């Protein structure tokens, strides 16, 4: 699994950048997808920040499965070769 750190004080823009960098590390070009068609980064940020328990949100972008937690972003290796 690839883990990108996520800071609890970061903005949704920082979260978007971290997700895009993770996808690029897996070989996905920015022109190959529209992230906002898959996930609402502001809603994701609010959800993670408001949770009082461990929370993991999973979604798939062009075949790459991503798991986002308050601790970071993981690429789920069972669906995609290691990035």
Order of alpha helices (4+ residues) and beta strands (2+ residues): beta-alpha-alpha-alpha-beta-beta-beta
